[in-house]
Amino acid sequence: MARSEDPGLQVERTTLAWIRTALAFAVVSLLMIRAGRPDTIVVAIVLALTGVVTAAALGLAQRARHRERVADFNQADPVHHPRAVLTGTLLTVLLALAALYCVWS
């Protein structure tokens, strides 16, 4: 694979990947309503709305990070702060467990 001379391409690919992740998070959150059983629909709606808000926050945070990284390629941190990564991971696991609860309870 040929290397690109444009250092902004990696930043752009990373940003697009995070946007796809946020969109997938929102879609899975909304699918919980569709896949949920009638007795868990209230829980599914609350969790879906929480997931959509989380996806929007993730997208906005990544957009701000993209602007920061594009401004200066050499001084941007290569990864998010550990607390942000842990929070994102925990929210994803909680969304998956909530989806399982809504489908199989």
RAJO-V859330 format. One record per residue. N is the residue number from 1. RES is the residue in one small letter. SS is DSSP state (H for helix, E for strand, - for the rest). PSI is psi in whole degrees, 0 to 359 (none if undefined). OMEGA is omega in degrees with one decimal (NA if undefined). Layout:
N;RES;SS;PSI;OMEGA / N;RES;SS;PSI;OMEGA
//
This chain:
1;m;-;131;-177.6 / 2;a;-;142;178.2 / 3;r;-;142;178.8 / 4;s;-;148;177.4 / 5;e;-;354;-179.1 / 6;d;-;109;-178.6 / 7;p;-;347;-179.2 / 8;g;H;348;-177.9 / 9;l;H;319;179.5 / 10;q;H;319;178.4 / 11;v;H;318;180.0 / 12;e;H;317;178.6 / 13;r;H;319;179.1 / 14;t;H;316;178.9 / 15;t;H;316;178.7 / 16;l;H;323;177.9 / 17;a;H;319;178.5 / 18;w;H;324;177.4 / 19;i;H;318;176.5 / 20;r;H;321;178.4 / 21;t;H;315;178.9 / 22;a;H;320;178.9 / 23;l;H;317;177.9 / 24;a;H;321;177.7 / 25;f;H;316;179.7 / 26;a;H;318;-179.3 / 27;v;H;315;178.7 / 28;v;H;322;177.7 / 29;s;H;316;-179.7 / 30;l;H;329;177.8 / 31;l;H;339;176.8 / 32;m;H;325;179.3 / 33;i;H;316;-177.7 / 34;r;H;320;-175.1 / 35;a;H;347;-176.8 / 36;g;-;152;177.1 / 37;r;-;156;-178.1 / 38;p;H;326;-178.5 / 39;d;H;348;178.2 / 40;t;H;17;-173.7 / 41;i;H;325;179.4 / 42;v;H;316;176.8 / 43;v;H;318;-179.3 / 44;a;H;320;179.7 / 45;i;H;315;178.8 / 46;v;H;315;179.7 / 47;l;H;324;178.3 / 48;a;H;315;178.1 / 49;l;H;321;176.0 / 50;t;H;318;178.6 / 51;g;H;321;178.8 / 52;v;H;318;177.5 / 53;v;H;319;177.8 / 54;t;H;318;178.3 / 55;a;H;319;178.1 / 56;a;H;318;177.7 / 57;a;H;320;177.8 / 58;l;H;316;178.9 / 59;g;H;317;179.1 / 60;l;H;321;178.0 / 61;a;H;320;179.5 / 62;q;H;325;178.1 / 63;r;H;317;177.6 / 64;a;H;320;178.5 / 65;r;H;322;178.0 / 66;h;H;315;178.4 / 67;r;H;320;179.2 / 68;e;H;316;-177.4 / 69;r;H;325;179.2 / 70;v;H;327;-178.7 / 71;a;H;321;179.8 / 72;d;-;104;-176.6 / 73;f;-;327;-172.3 / 74;n;-;337;-174.2 / 75;q;-;2;179.5 / 76;a;-;144;176.4 / 77;d;-;140;-178.5 / 78;p;-;336;-179.9 / 79;v;-;165;175.9 / 80;h;-;168;175.4 / 81;h;-;146;-178.1 / 82;p;H;325;179.8 / 83;r;H;320;179.6 / 84;a;H;320;178.5 / 85;v;H;316;178.8 / 86;l;H;318;178.6 / 87;t;H;314;178.1 / 88;g;H;319;179.1 / 89;t;H;314;179.7 / 90;l;H;319;178.8 / 91;l;H;322;178.3 / 92;t;H;316;178.9 / 93;v;H;318;178.4 / 94;l;H;321;177.2 / 95;l;H;318;179.4 / 96;a;H;317;178.5 / 97;l;H;321;178.0 / 98;a;H;321;177.7 / 99;a;H;317;177.7 / 100;l;H;319;178.4 / 101;y;H;314;-177.4 / 102;c;H;329;-177.4 / 103;v;H;319;-170.6 / 104;w;H;4;-178.2 / 105;s;-;none;NA
//
